[in-house]
């Protein structure tokens, strides 16, 4: 990806637009708690949080991706597993709970063994056991069996800012 798609501005990690690929931690994380705030710079935004991903390959498959998207403003119909908070292509979010464009959203993710819990703005949207998905999705998503890997953010299209990023190993 283009490194210049990413910047640090006033305490935020800023993805200025698309083409930047993924910005990943140097360290591997296995069981951990992750929290951050994010804000869209425009309508129609799409990004994600990579979990337990190797350095190479598409994190949505070789690791896991928690989807971040403008559910309301996305042009076109989203599959259930494409909504904010979903484990992309694996476990759909049970509801959407977004703030309006330009306001800060909070995402909180806990990975503990095969259990993955995702909260968006204080509401649980995913409470999954990956063991339940491996049989159906494991061939396409080998990342579901990974014990650890990198964590990071996706540069997909419009500007998105991340702040108060917090990762704590469990």
PAGU-817273 format. One line per 5 residues: their letters; for each residue x, y, z of N, C-alpha, C, O. Coordinates in Angstrom, 2 decimals, always signed. Example, Ala and Ser with C-alpha at 12.3 -4.5 7.8 and 13.67 -1.06 7.14 Angstrom:
<recs>
as = +13.19 -5.69 +7.80 +12.30 -4.50 +7.80 +13.20 -3.30 +7.80 +14.24 -3.32 +8.46  +12.85 -2.25 +7.08 +13.67 -1.06 +7.14 +12.90 +0.03 +7.87 +13.41 +1.14 +8.04 $
</recs>
This chain:
<recs>
xxxxx = +0.83 -1.21 +0.00 +0.00 +0.00 +0.00 +0.85 +1.24 +0.00 +2.06 +1.18 +0.20  +0.22 +2.37 -0.22 +0.92 +3.65 -0.21 +1.03 +4.15 +1.23 +0.02 +4.41 +1.89  +2.25 +4.27 +1.69 +2.46 +4.69 +3.08 +1.91 +6.10 +3.31 +1.50 +6.43 +4.42  +1.91 +6.96 +2.26 +1.47 +8.34 +2.46 -0.05 +8.46 +2.61 -0.56 +9.57 +2.78  -0.78 +7.35 +2.56 -2.21 +7.37 +2.87 -2.43 +7.54 +4.37 -3.52 +7.89 +4.80 $
xxxxx = -1.37 +7.29 +5.18 -1.47 +7.32 +6.63 -0.73 +8.53 +7.20 +0.31 +8.94 +6.68  -1.28 +9.10 +8.27 -0.62 +10.22 +8.94 -0.99 +10.22 +10.42 -1.97 +9.60 +10.83  -0.18 +10.92 +11.21 -0.53 +11.17 +12.60 -0.86 +12.65 +12.71 -0.03 +13.50 +12.37  -2.05 +12.96 +13.17 -2.48 +14.35 +13.29 -3.16 +14.55 +14.63 -4.17 +13.92 +14.93  -2.59 +15.44 +15.45 -3.23 +15.84 +16.70 -3.70 +14.70 +17.57 -4.81 +14.75 +18.11 $
xxxxx = -2.88 +13.66 +17.73 -3.25 +12.55 +18.60 -4.09 +11.48 +17.92 -4.47 +10.50 +18.56  -4.39 +11.64 +16.64 -5.14 +10.63 +15.91 -4.26 +9.96 +14.86 -3.34 +10.57 +14.31  -4.56 +8.69 +14.58 -4.01 +8.01 +13.41 -5.01 +8.29 +12.30 -6.19 +7.96 +12.43  -4.56 +8.88 +11.22 -5.47 +9.28 +10.15 -5.17 +8.50 +8.88 -4.04 +8.45 +8.41  -6.22 +7.91 +8.36 -6.15 +7.32 +7.03 -6.77 +8.35 +6.10 -7.96 +8.64 +6.18 $
xxxxx = -5.93 +8.93 +5.21 -6.38 +10.07 +4.41 -7.25 +9.65 +3.22 -7.95 +10.48 +2.64  -7.20 +8.36 +2.87 -8.00 +7.88 +1.74 -7.67 +6.44 +1.45 -7.12 +5.74 +2.31  -8.00 +5.99 +0.26 -7.79 +4.59 -0.09 -6.38 +4.31 -0.56 -5.57 +5.23 -0.73  -6.08 +3.04 -0.76 -4.79 +2.64 -1.34 -3.68 +2.44 -0.35 -2.57 +2.08 -0.74  -3.94 +2.66 +0.92 -2.88 +2.54 +1.92 -2.73 +1.15 +2.49 -1.86 +0.90 +3.33 $
xxxxx = -3.57 +0.22 +2.03 -3.48 -1.15 +2.54 -3.81 -1.21 +4.02 -4.76 -0.57 +4.48  -3.03 -1.96 +4.76 -3.25 -2.14 +6.20 -2.09 -1.58 +6.99 -0.93 -1.77 +6.62  -2.38 -0.91 +8.09 -1.38 -0.42 +9.03 -1.42 -1.37 +10.23 -2.37 -1.34 +11.01  -0.39 -2.22 +10.37 -0.41 -3.30 +11.37 +0.60 -3.07 +12.49 +1.63 -2.42 +12.30  +0.28 -3.61 +13.66 +1.22 -3.58 +14.78 +2.45 -4.41 +14.43 +2.38 -5.35 +13.63 $
xxxxx = +3.59 -4.07 +15.02 +4.79 -4.90 +14.88 +4.64 -6.17 +15.71 +5.09 -7.24 +15.31  +4.00 -6.03 +16.85 +3.86 -7.13 +17.81 +2.68 -8.02 +17.44 +1.70 -7.56 +16.85  +2.78 -9.29 +17.79 +1.66 -10.22 +17.67 +0.83 -10.19 +18.95 +1.37 -10.05 +20.05  -0.48 -10.31 +18.80 -1.38 -10.40 +19.94 -2.26 -11.63 +19.78 -2.76 -11.90 +18.69  -2.44 -12.38 +20.87 -3.27 -13.59 +20.84 -4.60 -13.34 +21.51 -5.61 -13.10 +20.85 $
xxxxx = -4.60 -13.42 +22.85 -5.78 -13.05 +23.63 -5.58 -11.62 +24.10 -4.57 -11.31 +24.74  -6.52 -10.76 +23.77 -6.33 -9.33 +24.05 -7.66 -8.60 +24.06 -8.68 -9.08 +23.57  -7.58 -7.41 +24.63 -8.69 -6.46 +24.58 -8.23 -5.29 +23.74 -7.12 -4.80 +23.90  -9.09 -4.84 +22.84 -8.77 -3.74 +21.93 -9.89 -2.72 +22.01 -11.07 -3.06 +22.02  -9.50 -1.46 +22.06 -10.52 -0.41 +22.04 -10.00 +0.77 +21.25 -8.81 +1.08 +21.32 $
xxxxx = -10.86 +1.42 +20.50 -10.49 +2.69 +19.88 -11.76 +3.46 +19.55 -12.87 +2.94 +19.59  -11.55 +4.72 +19.22 -12.62 +5.54 +18.68 -12.30 +5.80 +17.21 -11.13 +5.92 +16.83  -13.34 +5.87 +16.39 -13.12 +6.18 +14.97 -14.20 +7.13 +14.47 -15.32 +7.17 +14.99  -13.84 +7.89 +13.45 -14.74 +8.91 +12.91 -14.54 +8.98 +11.40 -13.41 +9.06 +10.91  -15.65 +8.97 +10.67 -15.60 +9.10 +9.20 -15.47 +10.56 +8.80 -16.10 +11.44 +9.39 $
xxxxx = -14.65 +10.80 +7.77 -14.51 +12.15 +7.23 -15.54 +12.46 +6.17 -15.71 +13.62 +5.79  -16.24 +11.44 +5.67 -17.23 +11.63 +4.61 -18.17 +10.43 +4.62 -17.91 +9.43 +5.28  -19.27 +10.56 +3.88 -20.21 +9.44 +3.77 -19.61 +8.32 +2.94 -18.67 +8.53 +2.16  -20.15 +7.11 +3.11 -19.75 +5.98 +2.27 -18.43 +5.37 +2.65 -17.78 +4.71 +1.83  -18.01 +5.57 +3.90 -16.71 +5.06 +4.34 -16.72 +3.56 +4.58 -17.74 +2.97 +4.93 $
xxxxx = -15.54 +2.95 +4.38 -15.35 +1.53 +4.60 -13.94 +1.35 +5.13 -12.98 +1.83 +4.53  -13.81 +0.65 +6.25 -12.50 +0.37 +6.83 -12.65 -0.92 +7.63 -13.63 -1.65 +7.47  -11.68 -1.21 +8.48 -11.77 -2.42 +9.27 -10.65 -2.49 +10.28 -9.67 -1.75 +10.21  -10.83 -3.41 +11.22 -9.80 -3.70 +12.21 -9.35 -5.13 +11.99 -10.16 -6.06 +12.06  -8.07 -5.31 +11.72 -7.50 -6.65 +11.52 -7.17 -7.25 +12.88 -6.65 -6.57 +13.76 $
xxxxx = -7.47 -8.55 +13.04 -7.16 -9.27 +14.27 -6.37 -10.53 +13.94 -6.69 -11.24 +12.98  -5.32 -10.81 +14.73 -4.56 -12.05 +14.62 -4.15 -12.37 +13.18 -4.21 -13.52 +12.75  -3.74 -11.35 +12.45 -3.41 -11.57 +11.04 -1.90 -11.73 +10.83 -1.12 -11.09 +11.53  -1.49 -12.57 +9.88 -0.07 -12.57 +9.51 +0.25 -11.28 +8.75 -0.66 -10.53 +8.38  +1.53 -11.03 +8.52 +1.94 -9.78 +7.87 +1.54 -9.76 +6.39 +1.35 -8.69 +5.83 $
xxxxx = +1.42 -10.94 +5.76 +1.10 -11.01 +4.34 -0.28 -11.62 +4.12 -0.72 -12.48 +4.89  -0.94 -11.18 +3.07 -2.26 -11.73 +2.74 -3.37 -10.80 +3.19 -3.12 -9.80 +3.86  -4.61 -11.12 +2.82 -5.76 -10.30 +3.16 -6.24 -10.68 +4.57 -6.70 -11.80 +4.78  -6.12 -9.75 +5.53 -6.49 -10.07 +6.91 -7.90 -10.65 +7.07 -8.14 -11.43 +7.99  -8.83 -10.27 +6.20 -10.20 -10.76 +6.32 -10.26 -12.28 +6.20 -11.22 -12.91 +6.67 $
xxxxx = -9.25 -12.88 +5.57 -9.24 -14.33 +5.34 -8.10 -15.02 +6.09 -8.31 -16.06 +6.71  -6.88 -14.45 +6.02 -5.73 -15.08 +6.68 -5.68 -14.76 +8.17 -4.99 -15.43 +8.93  -6.43 -13.74 +8.58 -6.64 -13.42 +9.99 -8.14 -13.30 +10.19 -8.91 -14.18 +9.80  -8.55 -12.20 +10.80 -9.98 -11.83 +10.88 -10.07 -10.34 +10.67 -9.16 -9.59 +11.03  -11.18 -9.89 +10.10 -11.43 -8.46 +9.99 -12.75 -8.12 +10.66 -13.79 -8.73 +10.37 $
xxxxx = -12.70 -7.14 +11.56 -13.94 -6.57 +12.09 -14.28 -5.39 +11.20 -13.50 -4.44 +11.07  -15.45 -5.46 +10.59 -15.85 -4.47 +9.60 -16.23 -3.14 +10.25 -16.92 -3.12 +11.27  -15.78 -2.05 +9.65 -16.24 -0.70 +9.98 -16.74 -0.09 +8.67 -15.99 -0.01 +7.70  -18.01 +0.33 +8.64 -18.56 +0.83 +7.39 -19.66 +1.84 +7.68 -20.27 +1.81 +8.75  -19.92 +2.73 +6.74 -21.06 +3.64 +6.84 -22.29 +2.84 +6.41 -22.69 +2.86 +5.24 $
xxxxx = -22.89 +2.12 +7.38 -24.02 +1.23 +7.08 -25.17 +1.99 +6.42 -25.81 +1.48 +5.50  -25.41 +3.21 +6.90 -26.56 +3.98 +6.41 -26.28 +4.61 +5.04 -27.17 +4.69 +4.20  -25.03 +5.04 +4.83 -24.72 +5.80 +3.61 -24.04 +5.01 +2.52 -23.70 +5.57 +1.48  -23.84 +3.70 +2.73 -23.16 +2.88 +1.73 -24.04 +2.76 +0.49 -25.22 +2.42 +0.59  -23.47 +3.05 -0.70 -24.29 +2.95 -1.92 -24.44 +1.50 -2.35 -23.49 +0.90 -2.84 $
xxxxx = -25.60 +0.94 -2.17 -25.80 -0.47 -2.51 -26.17 -1.27 -1.28 -26.11 -0.77 -0.16  -26.56 -2.49 -1.51 -27.04 -3.34 -0.42 -25.86 -4.08 +0.21 -25.02 -4.64 -0.49  -25.82 -4.08 +1.53 -24.77 -4.80 +2.25 -25.29 -6.18 +2.65 -26.44 -6.33 +3.05  -24.41 -7.18 +2.54 -24.73 -8.49 +3.11 -24.74 -8.37 +4.63 -24.12 -7.46 +5.18  -25.43 -9.27 +5.30 -25.52 -9.18 +6.77 -24.14 -9.16 +7.43 -23.94 -8.49 +8.44 $
xxxxx = -23.18 -9.89 +6.85 -21.84 -9.98 +7.46 -20.94 -8.80 +7.07 -19.76 -8.80 +7.40  -21.51 -7.79 +6.36 -20.71 -6.62 +5.98 -21.01 -5.41 +6.85 -20.41 -4.35 +6.67  -21.93 -5.56 +7.81 -22.27 -4.42 +8.65 -21.22 -4.19 +9.74 -20.49 -5.11 +10.12  -21.16 -2.95 +10.22 -20.19 -2.57 +11.25 -20.24 -3.51 +12.44 -21.31 -3.81 +12.98  -19.05 -3.98 +12.84 -18.92 -4.86 +14.00 -18.89 -6.33 +13.62 -18.47 -7.16 +14.42 $
xxxxx = -19.34 -6.66 +12.39 -19.31 -8.05 +11.95 -17.89 -8.56 +11.86 -16.96 -7.79 +11.59  -17.70 -9.87 +12.08 -16.46 -10.52 +11.66 -16.68 -10.78 +10.17 -17.49 -11.62 +9.79  -15.95 -10.03 +9.34 -16.25 -9.97 +7.91 -16.36 -11.36 +7.27 -15.46 -12.18 +7.37  -17.49 -11.59 +6.60 -17.77 -12.83 +5.87 -17.89 -14.05 +6.79 -17.94 -15.18 +6.30  -17.94 -13.83 +8.11 -17.99 -14.98 +9.03 -19.19 -14.87 +9.99 -20.09 -15.71 +9.96 $
xxxxx = -19.20 -13.83 +10.82 -20.29 -13.68 +11.81 -20.91 -12.29 +11.67 -20.24 -11.29 +11.91  -22.20 -12.23 +11.26 -22.85 -10.93 +11.10 -23.09 -10.23 +12.44 -23.35 -10.88 +13.45  -23.02 -8.91 +12.43 -23.42 -8.12 +13.59 -24.93 -8.28 +13.80 -25.69 -8.36 +12.84  -25.35 -8.33 +15.06 -26.77 -8.52 +15.37 -27.58 -7.25 +15.14 -28.80 -7.31 +14.99  -26.90 -6.08 +15.12 -27.59 -4.81 +14.91 -26.56 -3.77 +14.49 -25.36 -3.99 +14.63 $
xxxxx = -27.03 -2.63 +13.98 -26.13 -1.51 +13.74 -26.39 -0.47 +14.83 -27.52 -0.30 +15.28  -25.33 +0.19 +15.23 -25.43 +1.16 +16.33 -24.45 +2.31 +16.09 -23.61 +2.61 +16.93  -24.58 +2.93 +14.91 -23.62 +3.97 +14.52 -24.06 +5.36 +14.95 -25.25 +5.65 +15.07  -23.05 +6.22 +15.17 -23.32 +7.64 +15.37 -23.30 +8.31 +13.99 -22.76 +7.75 +13.04  -23.88 +9.51 +13.88 -23.87 +10.20 +12.59 -22.44 +10.47 +12.08 -21.50 +10.57 +12.88 $
xxxxx = -22.29 +10.57 +10.76 -20.99 +10.87 +10.13 -20.41 +12.13 +10.77 -21.11 +13.13 +10.94  -19.11 +12.07 +11.11 -18.45 +13.22 +11.72 -18.40 +13.15 +13.23 -17.68 +13.92 +13.87  -19.15 +12.21 +13.84 -19.07 +11.99 +15.28 -18.20 +10.78 +15.57 -18.06 +9.89 +14.73  -17.61 +10.75 +16.76 -16.73 +9.64 +17.16 -17.56 +8.43 +17.58 -18.49 +8.55 +18.37  -17.22 +7.27 +17.04 -17.76 +5.98 +17.45 -16.72 +5.25 +18.28 -15.52 +5.48 +18.11 $
xxxxx = -17.17 +4.38 +19.18 -16.26 +3.56 +19.96 -16.45 +2.10 +19.58 -17.57 +1.61 +19.52  -15.34 +1.41 +19.32 -15.40 -0.04 +19.11 -14.53 -0.72 +20.16 -13.42 -0.28 +20.45  -15.06 -1.80 +20.71 -14.38 -2.53 +21.77 -14.43 -4.00 +21.38 -15.50 -4.56 +21.16  -13.27 -4.63 +21.30 -13.16 -6.03 +20.85 -12.40 -6.82 +21.90 -11.35 -6.38 +22.38  -12.92 -7.99 +22.27 -12.19 -8.89 +23.16 -12.01 -10.22 +22.44 -12.99 -10.86 +22.04 $
xxxxx = -10.76 -10.65 +22.27 -10.44 -11.96 +21.72 -9.88 -12.80 +22.85 -8.86 -12.46 +23.44  -10.55 -13.91 +23.14 -10.09 -14.78 +24.21 -10.27 -16.22 +23.74 -11.38 -16.75 +23.77  -9.18 -16.84 +23.30 -9.28 -18.17 +22.70 -10.16 -18.10 +21.47 -9.93 -17.27 +20.59  -11.17 -18.97 +21.41 -12.05 -18.97 +20.24 -13.22 -18.00 +20.39 -14.08 -17.91 +19.51  -13.25 -17.27 +21.50 -14.36 -16.33 +21.72 -13.99 -14.92 +21.27 -12.92 -14.41 +21.60 $
xxxxx = -14.88 -14.32 +20.51 -14.69 -12.95 +20.04 -15.95 -12.16 +20.35 -17.05 -12.53 +19.94  -15.76 -11.07 +21.08 -16.89 -10.21 +21.43 -16.63 -8.81 +20.89 -15.53 -8.27 +21.06  -17.62 -8.22 +20.25 -17.48 -6.90 +19.64 -18.61 -6.00 +20.14 -19.79 -6.35 +20.05  -18.23 -4.83 +20.66 -19.21 -3.82 +21.06 -19.00 -2.58 +20.21 -17.86 -2.14 +20.00  -20.10 -2.01 +19.72 -20.06 -0.74 +19.00 -20.89 +0.27 +19.79 -22.08 +0.07 +20.03 $
xxxxx = -20.23 +1.36 +20.21 -20.89 +2.40 +20.99 -21.65 +1.80 +22.18 -22.79 +2.17 +22.46  -20.99 +0.85 +22.87 -21.52 +0.30 +24.11 -22.53 -0.83 +23.95 -23.00 -1.37 +24.95  -22.88 -1.19 +22.73 -23.83 -2.29 +22.51 -23.11 -3.49 +21.92 -22.34 -3.36 +20.97  -23.35 -4.67 +22.50 -22.75 -5.89 +21.96 -23.42 -6.23 +20.63 -24.64 -6.39 +20.57  -22.61 -6.35 +19.57 -23.15 -6.70 +18.25 -22.69 -8.08 +17.79 -23.32 -8.70 +16.93 $
xxxxx = -21.57 -8.57 +18.36 -21.09 -9.92 +18.08 -20.63 -10.54 +19.40 -19.87 -9.92 +20.15  -21.09 -11.75 +19.66 -20.60 -12.53 +20.80 -20.46 -13.95 +20.26 -21.38 -14.76 +20.37  -19.31 -14.25 +19.67 -19.14 -15.44 +18.86 -18.14 -16.41 +19.45 -17.21 -16.02 +20.16  -18.35 -17.68 +19.15 -17.35 -18.70 +19.38 -16.89 -19.17 +18.00 -17.67 -19.74 +17.24  -15.63 -18.92 +17.68 -15.12 -19.24 +16.33 -15.23 -20.72 +16.00 -15.29 -21.10 +14.84 $
xxxxx = -15.25 -21.56 +17.04 -15.40 -23.00 +16.79 -16.68 -23.27 +15.99 -16.73 -24.19 +15.18  -17.72 -22.44 +16.23 -18.99 -22.62 +15.55 -18.91 -22.28 +14.06 -19.74 -22.73 +13.27  -17.90 -21.47 +13.67 -17.78 -21.03 +12.28 -16.75 -21.81 +11.49 -16.76 -21.79 +10.26  -15.85 -22.52 +12.19 -14.71 -23.16 +11.50 -15.15 -24.21 +10.49 -14.58 -24.31 +9.40  -16.18 -24.99 +10.85 -16.61 -26.07 +9.96 -17.12 -25.50 +8.63 -16.80 -26.01 +7.55 $
xxxxx = -17.91 -24.43 +8.74 -18.53 -23.84 +7.55 -17.57 -22.93 +6.79 -17.58 -22.90 +5.56  -16.74 -22.18 +7.52 -15.96 -21.10 +6.92 -14.46 -21.34 +6.92 -13.71 -20.57 +6.32  -14.00 -22.40 +7.59 -12.57 -22.58 +7.83 -11.70 -22.68 +6.60 -10.57 -22.20 +6.59  -12.23 -23.31 +5.54 -11.43 -23.48 +4.32 -11.12 -22.12 +3.68 -10.01 -21.88 +3.22  -12.12 -21.24 +3.67 -11.96 -19.90 +3.07 -11.29 -18.95 +4.05 -10.67 -17.97 +3.65 $
xxxxx = -11.43 -19.25 +5.34 -10.94 -18.35 +6.41 -10.00 -19.11 +7.35 -10.37 -19.38 +8.49  -8.79 -19.45 +6.88 -7.85 -20.15 +7.76 -7.50 -19.33 +9.00 -7.08 -19.90 +10.01  -7.68 -18.02 +8.94 -7.38 -17.15 +10.07 -8.19 -17.46 +11.31 -7.78 -17.10 +12.42  -9.34 -18.13 +11.14 -10.17 -18.46 +12.31 -9.46 -19.41 +13.25 -9.81 -19.50 +14.43  -8.47 -20.13 +12.74 -7.73 -21.09 +13.58 -6.44 -20.51 +14.14 -5.74 -21.19 +14.90 $
xxxxx = -6.11 -19.26 +13.79 -4.86 -18.66 +14.28 -4.98 -18.28 +15.75 -5.99 -17.73 +16.19  -3.91 -18.58 +16.51 -3.90 -18.22 +17.93 -3.47 -16.79 +18.18 -3.82 -16.20 +19.20  -2.69 -16.24 +17.24 -2.22 -14.87 +17.42 -1.81 -14.27 +16.09 -1.70 -14.96 +15.08  -1.58 -12.97 +16.12 -1.15 -12.27 +14.91 -1.19 -10.77 +15.15 -1.37 -10.30 +16.27  -1.03 -10.03 +14.06 -0.99 -8.56 +14.14 -2.41 -8.00 +14.24 -3.39 -8.65 +13.87 $
xxxxx = -2.47 -6.77 +14.75 -3.72 -6.03 +14.84 -3.51 -4.75 +14.03 -2.41 -4.21 +14.02  -4.54 -4.25 +13.37 -4.34 -3.02 +12.62 -5.58 -2.48 +11.96 -6.69 -2.98 +12.16  -5.37 -1.43 +11.14 -6.45 -0.69 +10.51 -6.34 -0.76 +8.99 -5.25 -0.89 +8.43  -7.50 -0.67 +8.33 -7.56 -0.74 +6.86 -7.79 +0.62 +6.24 -8.60 +1.42 +6.72  -7.05 +0.88 +5.16 -7.27 +2.05 +4.30 -8.02 +1.56 +3.07 -7.43 +0.91 +2.21 $
xxxxx = -9.32 +1.87 +2.97 -10.12 +1.35 +1.86 -10.59 +2.45 +0.92 -10.43 +2.34 -0.30  -11.18 +3.52 +1.48 -11.63 +4.59 +0.58 -11.53 +5.97 +1.22 -10.51 +6.64 +1.07  -12.57 +6.42 +1.93 -12.58 +7.80 +2.40 -11.76 +7.96 +3.69 -11.31 +6.99 +4.30  -11.58 +9.22 +4.07 -10.83 +9.56 +5.27 -11.51 +8.95 +6.51 -12.72 +9.01 +6.67  -10.69 +8.36 +7.36 -11.16 +7.88 +8.66 -10.07 +8.15 +9.69 -8.88 +7.97 +9.42 $
xxxxx = -10.50 +8.59 +10.87 -9.56 +8.88 +11.95 -9.76 +7.89 +13.09 -10.89 +7.49 +13.40  -8.66 +7.51 +13.71 -8.68 +6.63 +14.88 -7.97 +7.33 +16.02 -6.92 +7.95 +15.82  -8.53 +7.25 +17.23 -7.86 +7.85 +18.40 -8.12 +6.98 +19.63 -8.96 +6.08 +19.61  -7.37 +7.27 +20.69 -7.49 +6.52 +21.96 -7.41 +5.02 +21.69 -8.23 +4.23 +22.18  -6.42 +4.64 +20.90 -6.25 +3.23 +20.54 -5.55 +2.51 +21.68 -4.51 +2.95 +22.17 $
xxxxx = -6.15 +1.40 +22.10 -5.72 +0.73 +23.33 -5.73 -0.77 +23.07 -6.76 -1.33 +22.68  -4.59 -1.42 +23.30 -4.53 -2.90 +23.21 -3.90 -3.42 +24.49 -2.83 -2.98 +24.89  -4.59 -4.36 +25.12 -4.08 -4.93 +26.36 -4.10 -6.45 +26.25 -5.18 -7.04 +26.12  -2.92 -7.11 +26.29 -2.91 -8.58 +26.29 -3.65 -9.12 +27.52 -3.57 -8.53 +28.60  -4.36 -10.22 +27.35 -5.08 -10.83 +28.47 -4.31 -12.03 +29.03 -4.77 -12.67 +29.98 $
</recs>
